[in-house]
Every structure is written in structure tokens, then in C-alpha cells.
Amino acid sequence: MGDWFTESFGEDYKIVYRHRNWENAKREIGAMMEWVNIPANSSVLDVGCGMGRHALALKALGYEVTGLDLSEVLLTEARSADPEYGVDWVRGDMRSLPFDCGTFDATVNWFTSFGYFVDDQDNLRVLQEMRRVLKPDGRYLIDYLNPSYLLRHLVPESDRVDEPTGLRITEIRTIEEDFVIKKIEVMPPRDDAGIQGPSRHYEERVRLIGLKKFQGLLMEAGLFLERVYGDYDGSEYDSESSKRLILLGRRTG
């Protein structure tokens, strides 16, 4: 088996995460980009853009947007939601961004699209690449889970049926060492003869990176941390009670 993200970010991913709300994305992105405070028409790179809901929200706010993802399946979905080709959709690995140095005014990384790698040097490499493609004093924003909050509010198991397809989706969540691991089973409905096809299984894992560790990684990558928010409403970060860990800063040097 390859890296989990090459296995999981395929056709079933679109079904498993169909419930994510595009309107909420627009509202949350609008609030956070006010914090980033860059002019309209600025160039923004969405690192790990997935199906494009955040990148399209950025475009609607007036930015020149590039969306990068490793999954061609998800990029195809993003392009289908962008008939006017307003966003430049690019396939690539966040550890080796396919852009020249100093290309973008800002990089953004939404909804815990970070910490995917077993080797922490790979996570550091992502930050180093974000810095490389930023213009001098370019801005970055990373929207991440808050490990302390997640540990206290983890839902061990959930189960639902996707109405358009009839697929049953079961998610089991555990903490192993410093990763949160989600094991997903996608079970097809029975056919007219009462026969049920084989289930499909996926795994997602994200490293639990707290503020102190992020501070060290950002410093090593050459990214200055200016402010930390605890949720999309702009509340101050509290290590115990905040739902999110949202990091805002700029390139140094």
C-alpha cells in the first residue's frame, strides 16, 4: 500500500465528504482573509485545494487563485465546479511545489490539509516550500485542528447513509502515538437480488501538531508567526478550549 493520501483521495472521497458546506466555506474564508489583509487581485496559492470549495470562495472575493492538489480525481471535481476557469488548477505535491520562487502574495492551507506525513521532515518541507513560493513579506495562513480540543471531543465512531448513492459510510477514529487516525468503510447497498458487493476501506491519518511544535517548525522554515486564532470567529487561541489552531504570519528574509 502507498501513502494513505494517494489511496484515500479518490472517487469515494467525494462521497464521504459530500456533506461539507460550500456556503460555510465562503463565510469562513471571507472572515479569515480579512485577517490576512492583502489587496484584491493579489495572487493566492491554496495548498491542498481538494474539490475546490475554498479556492472558489477565494476567487469570488477577488483574488487571483491557484489551487494545488495531488489528487487528479479531486482536481477534476474542482474544475467541474469552475466552468469559467476562474482558478488555475494544478496537480502537484505540497512537498515540492511546481512554482517559481516568489510567485505568490499569499499561501493558504485550509481545514487541516497539513500534517499528513509520517516523517516530520516532510511536514517541515511543506512549510519551506510555502516560504519559497511567497514573495518577500508574503503572507501565509494555516487552518489546523487543535490537538487538545480534539483529544477531549473525539467521536470514536459515526455511521450514516449517503442518500444519493445508498452507500453506508462508517468512520472509526482513534489516537495512536501522535496521530489521529480515521478508518473509513464504504459499504454498497444490496442490489435487487439482495446481493451486497464488497466494502471499500480507507485510512486517513493526521499528526497532532500543537502550537509549540508549530512554532518550532515555522521558525525553522523561515516563516514568522504573527498571530494565532482559535476559531473562524476570530477568537483568541486557547490551548484547551479552542476548536481550531489558525496560524497567521509572513515570510521572513
C-alpha positions in Angstrom: 0.0 0.0 0.0 1.2 3.5 -0.8 0.8 6.7 1.2 -2.7 6.9 2.7 -3.5 10.1 0.8 -2.8 8.5 -2.6 -5.3 5.8 -1.7 -8.0 7.8 0.0 -8.3 11.0 -2.1 -10.2 9.3 -4.9 -13.8 8.9 -6.1 -15.1 7.7 -2.7 -13.7 10.8 -1.0 -16.2 12.9 -2.9 -19.0 10.9 -1.4 -17.6 10.6 2.1 -17.2 14.4 2.3 -20.2 15.4 0.2 -21.8 16.9 3.3 -19.3 19.7 3.7 -21.0 23.0 3.3 -19.9 25.4 0.5 -21.8 28.3 2.0 -20.0 27.9 5.3 -16.7 27.8 3.4 -17.4 31.2 1.7 -18.3 32.8 5.1 -15.3 31.3 6.9 -12.8 32.2 4.1 -14.1 35.8 3.9 -13.5 36.3 7.6 -10.0 34.8 7.6 -8.9 36.7 4.5 -9.7 39.9 6.4 -7.0 38.8 8.8 -4.5 38.1 6.0 -5.2 41.7 4.9 -3.9 41.6 1.3 -5.4 43.7 -1.6 -7.9 42.4 -4.1 -6.3 40.8 -7.2 -3.4 39.5 -5.0 -2.1 36.1 -6.1 -3.1 33.3 -3.6 -2.0 29.7 -3.6 -4.4 27.2 -2.0 -2.2 24.3 -0.9 -4.2 21.1 -0.8 -7.3 22.5 -2.5 -9.2 19.3 -2.8 -12.5 19.7 -4.6 -12.0 23.4 -4.7 -14.6 24.9 -2.4 -12.2 27.2 -0.6 -10.3 28.2 -3.8 -13.6 29.2 -5.5 -14.6 31.2 -2.4 -11.2 33.0 -2.7 -11.8 33.7 -6.3 -15.3 35.1 -5.5 -13.5 37.5 -3.1 -11.5 38.9 -6.0 -8.2 37.2 -5.6 -6.1 35.6 -8.4 -6.2 32.0 -7.2 -4.1 28.9 -7.9 -5.4 25.6 -6.4 -2.9 22.8 -5.9 -3.6 19.2 -5.1 -2.0 15.8 -5.6 -5.3 14.1 -6.5 -6.3 14.3 -10.1 -9.8 13.0 -9.1 -10.4 15.9 -6.8 -9.0 18.4 -9.3 -11.3 17.1 -11.9 -14.2 17.7 -9.5 -12.9 21.2 -8.8 -12.7 22.0 -12.5 -16.3 20.9 -13.0 -17.4 23.4 -10.3 -15.4 26.1 -12.1 -16.9 26.3 -15.7 -15.5 29.8 -16.3 -11.9 28.6 -15.5 -11.5 31.3 -12.8 -9.0 29.3 -10.8 -5.7 27.8 -12.1 -5.9 24.2 -11.0 -2.5 22.5 -10.8 -1.6 19.0 -9.8 1.4 18.7 -7.6 2.9 17.6 -4.3 2.9 20.1 -1.5 6.4 19.0 -0.5 7.7 20.2 -3.9 5.6 23.0 -5.2 5.7 23.3 -9.0 6.1 27.1 -9.0 9.0 29.6 -9.2 10.4 31.3 -6.1 8.5 34.4 -5.1 5.4 33.7 -7.1 2.5 34.4 -4.7 1.4 37.2 -2.4 -0.1 34.6 0.0 -0.4 30.9 0.6 -3.3 29.3 2.4 -3.9 25.8 3.8 -7.4 25.2 4.9 -9.3 22.7 7.1 -6.3 20.6 8.4 -4.8 19.9 5.0 -1.4 19.5 6.7 0.4 17.0 8.9 -0.2 14.1 6.5 3.3 12.7 6.7 5.0 10.1 9.0 8.4 11.8 8.6 8.2 15.3 10.3 10.9 16.4 7.8 8.2 16.2 5.1 5.9 18.4 7.1 8.8 20.9 7.5 9.4 20.7 3.8 5.8 21.8 3.1 6.4 24.9 5.2 9.7 25.5 3.5 8.1 25.3 0.1 5.3 27.7 1.1 8.0 30.2 2.1 9.9 29.6 -1.1 7.0 30.5 -3.4 6.0 33.5 -1.3 7.1 37.0 -2.4 9.2 38.9 0.2 6.9 39.7 3.2 4.2 37.4 1.6 1.5 36.2 3.9 0.5 32.7 5.0 -2.4 31.2 6.8 -2.7 27.6 8.1 -6.1 26.4 9.4 -5.4 23.4 11.6 -7.1 21.3 14.2 -6.4 22.0 17.9 -4.9 18.7 19.3 -6.0 19.4 22.9 -9.6 20.1 21.9 -9.7 17.1 19.6 -8.4 14.7 22.2 -11.2 15.7 24.6 -14.0 15.7 21.9 -13.1 12.9 19.6 -16.1 11.0 18.3 -14.9 7.3 18.3 -17.4 6.1 15.7 -20.0 7.5 13.3 -22.3 5.9 10.8 -24.5 7.4 8.1 -26.1 6.6 4.7 -25.3 8.7 1.7 -28.8 9.3 0.2 -27.9 9.8 -3.5 -26.0 6.6 -3.7 -27.3 4.5 -0.8 -23.7 3.8 0.4 -23.3 3.3 4.1 -20.3 5.2 5.5 -18.7 4.1 8.8 -15.9 6.1 10.3 -13.8 4.9 13.3 -11.5 7.4 14.9 -8.5 6.5 17.2 -5.4 8.2 18.6 -2.2 6.3 18.0 1.0 7.8 19.3 0.8 11.4 18.0 -1.6 10.8 15.1 -5.4 10.9 14.8 -6.4 8.1 12.6 -9.7 7.7 10.8 -10.6 4.3 9.3 -13.4 4.6 6.8 -15.6 1.8 5.4 -17.8 2.4 2.4 -20.5 -0.3 2.1 -22.6 -0.6 -1.0 -26.4 -1.2 -0.8 -27.8 -4.6 -1.7 -28.9 -4.9 -5.3 -32.3 -6.1 -6.5 -31.3 -9.7 -5.9 -30.3 -8.9 -2.3 -26.6 -9.2 -3.0 -24.2 -6.8 -1.4 -20.9 -6.0 -3.1 -17.6 -5.8 -1.2 -16.9 -2.9 1.1 -14.1 -0.4 0.4 -11.7 0.6 3.1 -9.6 3.7 3.5 -7.5 5.3 6.2 -6.7 8.9 7.0 -4.0 10.0 9.4 -3.0 13.4 10.6 -0.2 14.3 13.0 -1.3 16.0 16.2 0.9 19.2 16.0 0.4 21.7 18.8 1.2 25.3 18.9 4.7 24.9 20.4 5.8 22.4 17.8 4.3 24.5 15.0 6.3 27.5 16.3 9.5 25.5 16.0 8.7 24.2 12.5 7.7 27.7 11.3 10.9 29.3 12.7 13.0 26.6 11.0 11.1 27.2 7.7 11.7 30.9 7.8 8.1 31.9 8.4 7.3 34.5 11.1 4.2 33.8 13.2 2.3 37.0 13.9 -1.0 35.8 15.4 -2.9 32.7 16.4 -6.7 32.4 16.3 -8.8 29.7 18.0 -11.8 29.6 15.6 -13.3 31.1 12.5 -15.0 33.8 14.5 -11.6 35.4 15.3 -11.5 34.4 18.9 -8.1 34.2 20.6 -6.5 30.8 20.8 -6.7 28.9 24.0 -4.9 25.6 24.1 -7.7 23.8 25.9 -10.9 25.3 24.7 -10.3 26.5 21.1 -11.7 24.3 18.3 -9.1 25.3 15.8 -5.4 26.3 15.7 -5.2 29.0 13.0 -1.7 30.4 12.3 -1.2 33.7 10.5 2.1 35.2 9.6 4.6 36.2 6.8 7.7 35.2 5.1 10.9 36.4 6.7 14.0 37.4 4.7 
